[in-house]
Amino acid sequence: MGKKKAISGNQIASTAKNKTTRLIFLLIIIIYTFILYGNTLNNRYSIDDYIIQGKSGQLVKEGIASIGDIFTTTYTSKSTKDGPEKSYGYRPLVRTVFAIEYSLFGLNPRIGHLINVLIYLLMVLVLYQVLRRIFRGYSIWFPFVIILLFIAHPVHTEVVASLKNRDEMLSMLFSLLTLQMLLKYADRNKVIFLIIGLLSYILAFLAKPTALTFWFVFPLSLYFFTNMKWKKIGIIFGLLTIMIVIGGMMPFWFLEKVRNFSMVENPLYFEDNIWYILGTGMYSLGYYFKILLIPHPLLYYYGYNMIPLVNLGNIWVILSIIFHLGILLIAIWKFREKHVISYAILFYLFTIAMYSNIVQPAPGIIAERFLLIP
């Protein structure tokens, strides 16, 4: 009996120590985030911030009173004497956040940047909780080190420093919350977690349709990190698909979509040669991976004349094809083992594919904000 009590006491002490360590980790994450991104509070409005804030912000300047109109209109539109010049997208959640911000603080870039940092911090904290769940069989230091590297990666500077890119962070925040709730549902089998997860996914789409990149990540994560049966995973995948229709597709059935793309944004909008589309797409994927490994130089714009239009004969395209085919084969090889390397590779490929310029051209060809999720 005495021995059992001693073991029980050690377990209690170990649990208390882990709780203290986790609390310290959380404090470090919060402080670390503000140390790296607190300097953005001195920034003013820049580049595309005018779309939703600044002197040219539309509807947002009407404050809370504009929320009804925000949910029934496109993300942005700019009219000229000849008619609408730009009218595209549906991101009512982020516009609502800006409208509330304007009602409370007016046009105050310092407050705007503070809110951006806080949203990024909240996103990071949810990601940390997801990592803790995914790697619960590992040392508690493992997810902590991963999250510190994520916070410190220079490629995230654009998303935090640009108010316009708040949509990217909100979309990822609610997508991660969806993943967290689905994992909780798998662990505890309580329907409330599934409901919260599905509703969160709708909110992710209302922030920005880039939430689509998580569509395959959810079933992938349930397969790798839970004992859920394929049939149940399939049902959840079907429910998530319905959420995509509700949050991502239905709005465009009744909203006017008018946008004229230019050669400067992406020459692929005017390219019909499949070999140049595939070549430039693989070049883009290679460039993205290069930025992840060596984030220098970083640019605010990668449009026309920054990224070349190339075919499959380009040496960098060939190397990119070899690399991506190689890691895909590794992922397939380790898939049945549920190896974390396989999961990491598939997560990267699923989330970066949308920005490859192969499925569809991406505005700006390449953008650092597109690397927030991958």
Secondary structure, 3 states (H helix, E strand, C coil): CHHHHHHHHHHHHHHHHHHHHHHHHHHHHHHHHHHHHHHHHHCCCCHHHHHCCHHHCCCHHHHHHHHHHHCCCCCEEEEECCEEEEEECCCHHHHHHHHHHHHHHCCCHHHHHHHHHHHHHHHHHHHHHHHHHHCCCCCCHHHHHHHHHHHHCHHHHHHHHCHHHHHHHHHHHHHHHHHHHHHHHHHHCCHHHHHHHHHHHHHHHHHCHHHHHHCCHHHHHHHHHCCCCHHHHHHHHHHHHHHHHHHHHCHHHHCCCEECCCCCCCHHHHCCCHHHHHHHHHHHHHHHHHHHHCCCCCCCCCCCCCCCCCCCCCHHHHHHHHHHHHHHHHHHHCCCCCCHHHHHHHHHHHHHHCCCCCCCCCCCCCCHHHHCCC
